[in-house]
């Protein structure tokens, strides 16, 4: 396979995975008994992780970018793009770190380590991202930070302050989300590997 053909294949696979990620992003849902309903669960990082493992970390990050751009075009944004920006940055941290680690440890053990580390990175990064960027912008748009904290207090009345809310709710939620994506990846990566690597 020539270099130009290889590059075209990588672009096609990245575009295909971006389209799948866009569909998965549209299928998000709330878990109001565990976290306020404005925080959505989806597995749209799954195609990004597949891209990172099969092509490289840059491809995974591109999938995260394109899925959010496509989602804005298809579905609009109720947050003036803030939610999409947060989703992209968290997804990029997840897919990018996983792909970087796996690039130098291309075996099953390396994939497990990469997925675990990436899930932790995404979970930890979610705290400063939401604390300093996402929620301050949300609060200015939707009536103040107190309303956001009150949404968490409906689930756990004892929480006090945004940082505590993020540590108790958002960080574990994001960690579990990453682990779910990783688990699904382990089940489907091998069957999909020939297609992702252009061997079929």
Backbone as CSV, one residue per row, in Angstrom:
resi,resn,N_x,N_y,N_z,CA_x,CA_y,CA_z,C_x,C_y,C_z
1,UNK,0.846,-1.191,0.000,0.000,0.000,0.000,0.889,1.251,0.000
2,UNK,0.700,2.132,-0.995,1.500,3.336,-1.083,1.130,4.303,0.039
3,UNK,2.000,5.285,0.266,1.766,6.251,1.341,0.501,7.051,1.090
4,UNK,0.278,7.450,-0.164,-0.920,8.233,-0.481,-2.188,7.407,-0.281
5,UNK,-2.129,6.129,-0.673,-3.282,5.252,-0.471,-3.548,5.048,1.016
6,UNK,-2.474,4.903,1.791,-2.605,4.735,3.238,-3.235,5.965,3.877
7,UNK,-2.819,7.143,3.434,-3.378,8.385,3.977,-4.858,8.525,3.644
8,UNK,-5.216,8.134,2.416,-6.623,8.190,2.022,-7.449,7.231,2.875
9,UNK,-6.912,6.030,3.097,-7.630,5.059,3.926,-7.836,5.587,5.333
10,UNK,-6.804,6.206,5.893,-6.916,6.769,7.239,-7.979,7.870,7.286
11,UNK,-8.016,8.700,6.257,-9.020,9.771,6.206,-10.430,9.204,6.101
12,UNK,-10.577,8.159,5.288,-11.895,7.541,5.115,-12.361,6.901,6.412
13,UNK,-11.475,6.170,7.079,-11.835,5.521,8.340,-12.162,6.562,9.397
14,UNK,-11.380,7.632,9.460,-11.643,8.701,10.429,-12.994,9.352,10.164
15,UNK,-13.307,9.593,8.896,-14.601,10.190,8.548,-15.754,9.254,8.896
16,UNK,-15.575,7.968,8.612,-16.608,6.984,8.922,-16.862,6.910,10.424
17,UNK,-15.798,6.868,11.208,-15.937,6.812,12.659,-16.524,8.111,13.215
18,UNK,-16.228,9.228,12.581,-16.811,10.510,13.000,-18.315,10.510,12.799
19,UNK,-18.757,9.938,11.679,-20.194,9.856,11.406,-20.901,8.982,12.448
20,UNK,-20.271,7.854,12.789,-20.851,6.970,13.805,-20.885,7.671,15.157
21,UNK,-19.818,8.393,15.480,-19.759,9.133,16.747,-20.853,10.194,16.820
22,UNK,-21.132,10.826,15.690,-22.191,11.839,15.650,-23.542,11.226,15.980
23,UNK,-23.812,10.057,15.410,-25.076,9.359,15.686,-25.158,8.977,17.165
24,UNK,-24.058,8.454,17.711,-24.051,8.055,19.117,-24.236,9.262,20.036
25,UNK,-23.701,10.397,19.621,-23.851,11.618,20.426,-25.303,12.076,20.461
26,UNK,-26.011,11.859,19.369,-27.419,12.240,19.308,-28.293,11.333,20.175
27,UNK,-27.755,10.174,20.563,-28.507,9.210,21.356,-28.200,9.339,22.853
28,UNK,-27.813,10.539,23.296,-27.506,10.729,24.703,-28.774,10.656,25.560
29,UNK,-28.585,10.416,26.839,-29.725,10.300,27.748,-29.307,10.718,29.150
30,UNK,-30.297,11.027,29.971,-30.048,11.469,31.342,-30.172,10.305,32.310
31,UNK,-29.493,10.426,33.441,-29.647,9.476,34.545,-29.936,10.312,35.791
32,UNK,-31.145,10.866,35.905,-31.451,11.864,36.936,-31.324,11.374,38.368
33,UNK,-31.347,10.061,38.573,-31.197,9.561,39.940,-29.738,9.564,40.392
34,UNK,-28.810,9.732,39.450,-27.389,9.708,39.769,-26.699,11.053,39.587
35,UNK,-27.188,11.848,38.649,-26.538,13.116,38.332,-27.581,14.019,37.673
36,UNK,-27.502,15.349,37.875,-28.509,16.243,37.273,-28.712,15.987,35.786
37,UNK,-29.936,16.193,35.341,-30.320,15.802,33.980,-29.611,16.593,32.889
38,UNK,-29.001,17.747,33.240,-28.282,18.485,32.192,-26.931,17.841,31.880
39,UNK,-26.511,16.878,32.677,-25.307,16.100,32.367,-25.760,14.811,31.685
40,UNK,-25.381,14.639,30.439,-25.882,13.529,29.633,-24.869,12.386,29.540
41,UNK,-25.401,11.197,29.441,-24.577,10.011,29.200,-24.659,9.630,27.726
42,UNK,-23.522,9.380,27.130,-23.483,8.828,25.781,-22.168,8.070,25.632
43,UNK,-22.059,7.311,24.577,-20.828,6.549,24.335,-20.182,6.990,23.020
44,UNK,-20.309,8.280,22.716,-19.793,8.769,21.436,-18.275,8.825,21.390
45,UNK,-17.590,8.604,22.530,-16.133,8.491,22.504,-15.673,7.120,22.006
46,UNK,-16.610,6.194,21.861,-16.254,4.851,21.390,-15.573,4.882,20.027
47,UNK,-16.140,5.517,19.005,-15.444,5.571,17.708,-14.111,6.310,17.791
48,UNK,-14.027,7.298,18.674,-12.767,8.032,18.831,-11.683,7.122,19.400
49,UNK,-12.058,6.275,20.350,-11.083,5.333,20.910,-10.666,4.306,19.861
50,UNK,-11.619,3.839,19.056,-11.288,2.928,17.963,-10.312,3.585,16.987
51,UNK,-10.544,4.863,16.692,-9.657,5.596,15.783,-8.261,5.736,16.381
52,UNK,-8.198,6.031,17.672,-6.903,6.187,18.330,-6.109,4.898,18.338
53,UNK,-6.785,3.786,18.570,-6.100,2.499,18.608,-5.687,2.026,17.212
54,UNK,-6.536,2.254,16.237,-6.269,1.707,14.899,-5.417,2.624,14.027
55,UNK,-5.528,3.933,14.214,-4.807,4.882,13.362,-3.790,5.698,14.153
56,UNK,-4.237,6.222,15.283,-3.344,7.030,16.105,-4.107,8.086,16.877
57,UNK,-3.466,8.719,17.866,-4.152,9.677,18.727,-4.720,10.884,17.995
58,UNK,-4.049,11.335,16.944,-4.552,12.493,16.204,-5.895,12.172,15.568
59,UNK,-6.014,10.977,15.009,-7.276,10.559,14.403,-8.391,10.523,15.446
60,UNK,-8.087,10.028,16.639,-9.088,10.004,17.706,-9.556,11.389,18.080
61,UNK,-8.616,12.332,18.159,-8.966,13.716,18.485,-9.804,14.333,17.368
62,UNK,-9.465,14.035,16.124,-10.231,14.553,14.982,-11.673,14.044,15.019
63,UNK,-11.850,12.771,15.384,-13.204,12.217,15.506,-13.996,12.998,16.552
64,UNK,-13.362,13.317,17.680,-14.036,14.094,18.722,-14.422,15.484,18.220
65,UNK,-13.546,16.086,17.444,-13.838,17.415,16.896,-14.981,17.360,15.893
66,UNK,-14.901,16.433,14.941,-15.898,16.362,13.875,-17.282,16.003,14.398
67,UNK,-17.355,15.095,15.374,-18.673,14.699,15.887,-19.380,15.887,16.517
68,UNK,-18.615,16.760,17.191,-19.230,17.941,17.808,-19.622,18.983,16.762
69,UNK,-18.802,19.143,15.730,-19.157,20.065,14.651,-20.393,19.563,13.901
70,UNK,-20.438,18.275,13.608,-21.604,17.702,12.936,-22.848,17.815,13.806
71,UNK,-22.681,17.604,15.105,-23.815,17.707,16.014,-24.365,19.125,16.049
72,UNK,-23.478,20.111,16.016,-23.919,21.509,15.978,-24.714,21.802,14.707
73,UNK,-24.227,21.252,13.585,-24.906,21.482,12.309,-26.255,20.783,12.244
74,UNK,-26.319,19.571,12.773,-27.537,18.768,12.662,-28.559,19.081,13.742
75,UNK,-28.073,19.364,14.935,-28.952,19.435,16.096,-28.970,20.801,16.762
76,UNK,-28.074,21.682,16.346,-27.980,22.967,17.024,-27.373,22.802,18.405
77,UNK,-27.448,23.871,19.211,-26.893,23.814,20.554,-27.755,24.621,21.500
78,UNK,-28.148,24.000,22.600,-28.894,24.722,23.621,-27.993,25.486,24.567
79,UNK,-26.674,25.366,24.355,-25.711,26.014,25.256,-24.765,26.950,24.502
80,UNK,-25.153,27.365,23.313,-24.315,28.236,22.486,-22.924,27.647,22.239
81,UNK,-22.861,26.336,22.137,-21.606,25.671,21.818,-20.745,25.308,23.013
82,UNK,-21.151,25.745,24.207,-20.334,25.468,25.401,-20.306,23.971,25.701
83,UNK,-21.454,23.333,25.632,-21.517,21.898,25.886,-20.688,21.112,24.889
84,UNK,-20.735,21.531,23.635,-19.962,20.846,22.597,-18.462,21.048,22.812
85,UNK,-18.085,22.265,23.236,-16.672,22.532,23.519,-16.179,21.634,24.649
86,UNK,-16.967,21.539,25.717,-16.607,20.683,26.839,-16.512,19.224,26.400
87,UNK,-17.483,18.774,25.613,-17.478,17.396,25.124,-16.239,17.119,24.289
88,UNK,-15.873,18.071,23.431,-14.690,17.893,22.595,-13.421,17.799,23.437
89,UNK,-13.263,18.713,24.392,-12.039,18.736,25.194,-11.892,17.471,26.039
90,UNK,-12.992,17.016,26.621,-12.938,15.787,27.410,-12.660,14.576,26.518
91,UNK,-13.344,14.519,25.373,-13.122,13.421,24.437,-11.705,13.408,23.899
92,UNK,-11.180,14.597,23.604,-9.810,14.692,23.096,-8.804,14.233,24.146
93,UNK,-9.042,14.589,25.411,-8.159,14.137,26.494,-8.198,12.621,26.612
94,UNK,-9.391,12.052,26.466,-9.572,10.606,26.569,-8.932,9.876,25.394
95,UNK,-9.350,10.215,24.187,-8.861,9.517,22.993,-7.384,9.799,22.752
96,UNK,-6.974,11.043,22.990,-5.584,11.404,22.757,-4.621,10.680,23.684
97,UNK,-4.930,10.666,24.977,-4.042,9.998,25.931,-4.034,8.491,25.710
98,UNK,-5.202,7.901,25.414,-5.262,6.465,25.149,-4.443,6.102,23.911
99,UNK,-4.606,6.873,22.852,-3.878,6.599,21.619,-2.383,6.772,21.765
100,UNK,-1.978,7.766,22.550,-0.545,8.015,22.753,0.098,6.856,23.492
101,UNK,-0.561,6.375,24.556,-0.010,5.249,25.327,0.005,3.973,24.485
102,UNK,-1.092,3.716,23.779,-1.189,2.486,22.981,-0.190,2.481,21.822
103,UNK,0.141,3.649,21.315,1.086,3.766,20.197,2.424,3.117,20.530
104,UNK,2.806,3.150,21.803,4.094,2.593,22.221,3.953,1.254,22.948
105,UNK,2.718,0.772,23.065,2.473,-0.523,23.714,1.332,-1.227,22.988
106,UNK,1.583,-1.660,21.755,0.515,-2.200,20.912,0.261,-3.676,21.193
107,UNK,-0.342,-3.922,22.339,-0.762,-5.264,22.718,-1.964,-5.135,23.643
108,UNK,-2.514,-6.275,24.048,-3.730,-6.242,24.869,-3.491,-5.549,26.203
109,UNK,-2.348,-5.845,26.822,-2.018,-5.189,28.093,-1.892,-3.680,27.907
110,UNK,-1.267,-3.290,26.798,-1.125,-1.865,26.516,-2.464,-1.186,26.318
111,UNK,-3.394,-1.892,25.684,-4.731,-1.337,25.464,-5.469,-1.156,26.788
112,UNK,-5.311,-2.118,27.690,-5.957,-2.005,29.002,-5.391,-0.826,29.782
113,UNK,-4.064,-0.730,29.822,-3.427,0.374,30.539,-3.831,1.710,29.926
114,UNK,-3.807,1.775,28.595,-4.166,3.012,27.897,-5.592,3.430,28.220
115,UNK,-6.514,2.482,28.223,-7.920,2.791,28.488,-8.140,3.236,29.925
116,UNK,-7.483,2.549,30.870,-7.619,2.924,32.283,-7.055,4.318,32.541
117,UNK,-5.857,4.563,32.035,-5.232,5.874,32.234,-6.066,6.963,31.570
118,UNK,-6.555,6.696,30.359,-7.352,7.680,29.636,-8.646,8.000,30.372
119,UNK,-9.269,6.991,30.954,-10.503,7.213,31.714,-10.235,8.087,32.937
120,UNK,-9.121,7.832,33.601,-8.745,8.635,34.769,-8.417,10.070,34.354
121,UNK,-7.674,10.204,33.266,-7.323,11.540,32.759,-8.587,12.338,32.450
122,UNK,-9.527,11.721,31.746,-10.768,12.410,31.398,-11.554,12.791,32.649
123,UNK,-11.622,11.880,33.615,-12.373,12.141,34.845,-11.759,13.290,35.640
124,UNK,-10.443,13.255,35.808,-9.761,14.313,36.566,-9.852,15.650,35.834
125,UNK,-9.671,15.614,34.516,-9.720,16.845,33.719,-11.107,17.476,33.735
126,UNK,-12.148,16.655,33.929,-13.511,17.181,33.939,-13.737,18.180,35.080
127,UNK,-12.993,18.027,36.178,-13.196,18.908,37.336,-12.736,20.340,37.040
128,UNK,-11.465,20.586,36.678,-11.081,21.973,36.374,-11.795,22.546,35.145
129,UNK,-12.064,21.682,34.150,-12.753,22.171,32.957,-14.139,22.698,33.306
130,UNK,-14.895,21.920,34.085,-16.233,22.356,34.471,-16.195,23.496,35.476
131,UNK,-15.227,23.450,36.389,-15.165,24.459,37.457,-14.776,25.833,36.915
132,UNK,-13.811,25.870,36.007,-13.284,27.150,35.543,-13.882,27.632,34.221
133,UNK,-14.441,26.708,33.428,-14.920,27.093,32.094,-16.418,26.847,31.924
134,UNK,-16.801,25.574,31.934,-18.156,25.213,31.523,-19.226,25.788,32.442
135,UNK,-19.138,25.519,33.730,-20.206,25.930,34.633,-20.262,27.438,34.863
136,UNK,-19.122,28.149,34.930,-19.228,29.608,34.996,-19.970,30.212,33.801
137,UNK,-19.734,29.632,32.613,-20.451,30.135,31.435,-21.929,29.748,31.525
138,UNK,-22.207,28.500,31.937,-23.596,28.084,32.131,-24.311,28.997,33.116
139,UNK,-23.633,29.321,34.213,-24.279,30.131,35.254,-24.639,31.511,34.743
140,UNK,-23.806,32.071,33.870,-24.109,33.386,33.307,-25.258,33.329,32.302
141,UNK,-25.469,32.145,31.724,-26.517,31.980,30.718,-27.852,31.584,31.332
142,UNK,-27.804,30.827,32.433,-29.024,30.195,32.929,-29.393,30.564,34.361
143,UNK,-28.919,31.706,34.852,-29.460,32.205,36.113,-28.612,32.044,37.346
144,UNK,-27.335,31.768,37.214,-26.469,31.747,38.382,-26.028,30.363,38.814
145,UNK,-24.878,30.324,39.486,-24.289,29.063,39.915,-25.130,28.396,40.995
146,UNK,-25.905,29.182,41.738,-26.737,28.611,42.806,-27.750,27.620,42.251
147,UNK,-28.304,27.930,41.104,-29.280,27.023,40.490,-28.637,25.692,40.104
148,UNK,-27.393,25.763,39.643,-26.680,24.546,39.280,-26.432,23.687,40.522
149,UNK,-25.985,24.324,41.591,-25.725,23.587,42.835,-27.014,22.988,43.380
150,UNK,-28.120,23.732,43.276,-29.404,23.223,43.748,-29.820,21.954,43.011
151,UNK,-29.465,21.857,41.726,-29.796,20.649,40.954,-29.068,19.435,41.528
152,UNK,-27.838,19.635,42.008,-27.105,18.541,42.654,-27.684,18.236,44.032
153,UNK,-28.123,19.277,44.731,-28.665,19.087,46.079,-29.989,18.332,46.074
154,UNK,-30.682,18.319,44.952,-31.896,17.512,44.842,-31.554,16.034,45.025
155,UNK,-30.377,15.638,44.529,-29.936,14.250,44.628,-29.244,13.996,45.962
156,UNK,-28.412,14.938,46.381,-27.704,14.807,47.668,-27.727,16.164,48.365
157,UNK,-28.643,16.373,49.279,-28.823,17.687,49.918,-27.596,18.204,50.656
158,UNK,-26.698,17.323,51.068,-25.564,17.754,51.890,-24.442,18.413,51.100
159,UNK,-24.464,18.314,49.769,-23.365,18.902,48.999,-23.399,20.420,49.122
160,UNK,-22.203,21.007,49.194,-22.113,22.454,49.410,-20.980,23.009,48.554
161,UNK,-21.335,23.716,47.517,-20.334,24.313,46.650,-20.130,23.528,45.370
162,UNK,-19.740,24.245,44.332,-19.589,23.638,43.011,-18.490,22.588,42.978
163,UNK,-17.360,22.873,43.610,-16.243,21.934,43.559,-16.634,20.592,44.180
164,UNK,-17.348,20.628,45.292,-17.795,19.387,45.921,-18.742,18.628,45.006
165,UNK,-19.619,19.340,44.324,-20.539,18.698,43.373,-19.773,17.984,42.266
166,UNK,-18.766,18.650,41.753,-17.994,18.077,40.650,-17.194,16.857,41.097
167,UNK,-16.651,16.913,42.318,-15.854,15.796,42.823,-16.716,14.586,43.161
168,UNK,-17.911,14.845,43.696,-18.773,13.749,44.125,-19.568,13.153,42.969
169,UNK,-19.979,14.004,42.027,-20.859,13.539,40.951,-20.133,13.417,39.606
170,UNK,-19.604,14.525,39.115,-19.107,14.552,37.738,-17.871,13.693,37.519
171,UNK,-16.934,13.735,38.455,-15.702,12.974,38.254,-15.953,11.465,38.221
172,UNK,-16.681,10.894,39.186,-16.988,9.455,39.076,-17.833,9.121,37.850
173,UNK,-18.792,9.991,37.514,-19.640,9.779,36.334,-18.788,9.702,35.073
174,UNK,-17.857,10.632,34.943,-16.991,10.668,33.761,-16.054,9.466,33.733
175,UNK,-15.563,9.051,34.892,-14.707,7.869,34.964,-15.458,6.620,34.505
176,UNK,-16.674,6.446,35.007,-17.485,5.284,34.621,-17.785,5.320,33.120
177,UNK,-18.073,6.500,32.605,-18.331,6.641,31.166,-17.123,6.163,30.358
178,UNK,-15.929,6.583,30.757,-14.721,6.149,30.056,-14.512,4.655,30.138
179,UNK,-14.778,4.081,31.301,-14.595,2.639,31.477,-15.607,1.842,30.657
180,UNK,-16.833,2.354,30.550,-17.844,1.682,29.729,-17.416,1.679,28.264
181,UNK,-16.945,2.827,27.792,-16.464,2.919,26.408,-15.301,1.951,26.187
182,UNK,-14.381,1.895,27.139,-13.233,0.995,27.021,-13.681,-0.463,26.986
183,UNK,-14.636,-0.820,27.840,-15.111,-2.199,27.894,-15.744,-2.616,26.567
184,UNK,-16.568,-1.739,26.013,-17.189,-2.042,24.718,-16.124,-2.184,23.635
185,UNK,-15.124,-1.327,23.697,-14.038,-1.374,22.714,-13.331,-2.727,22.730
186,UNK,-13.091,-3.262,23.933,-12.409,-4.550,24.034,-13.204,-5.672,23.363
187,UNK,-14.529,-5.554,23.379,-15.373,-6.589,22.782,-15.438,-6.472,21.256
188,UNK,-15.357,-5.257,20.731,-15.592,-5.079,19.299,-14.336,-4.771,18.489
189,UNK,-13.230,-4.435,19.154,-12.050,-4.008,18.410,-11.491,-5.114,17.524
190,UNK,-11.351,-6.314,18.085,-10.751,-7.400,17.305,-11.579,-7.751,16.073
191,UNK,-12.917,-7.910,16.189,-13.707,-8.181,14.978,-13.642,-7.055,13.949
192,UNK,-13.524,-5.816,14.430,-13.488,-4.670,13.514,-12.097,-4.362,13.001
193,UNK,-11.086,-4.928,13.622,-9.703,-4.584,13.302,-9.357,-4.730,11.816
194,UNK,-9.777,-5.813,11.145,-9.454,-5.911,9.703,-10.020,-4.747,8.887
195,UNK,-11.217,-4.312,9.210,-11.824,-3.205,8.489,-11.099,-1.905,8.809
196,UNK,-10.818,-1.678,10.094,-10.155,-0.440,10.515,-8.735,-0.331,9.959
197,UNK,-8.101,-1.488,9.760,-6.730,-1.464,9.238,-6.660,-1.728,7.737
198,UNK,-7.818,-1.782,7.081,-7.834,-1.927,5.640,-7.430,-3.288,5.135
199,UNK,-7.691,-4.325,5.930,-7.315,-5.691,5.512,-8.490,-6.464,4.937
200,UNK,-9.655,-5.789,4.834,-10.825,-6.416,4.207,-11.433,-5.448,3.234
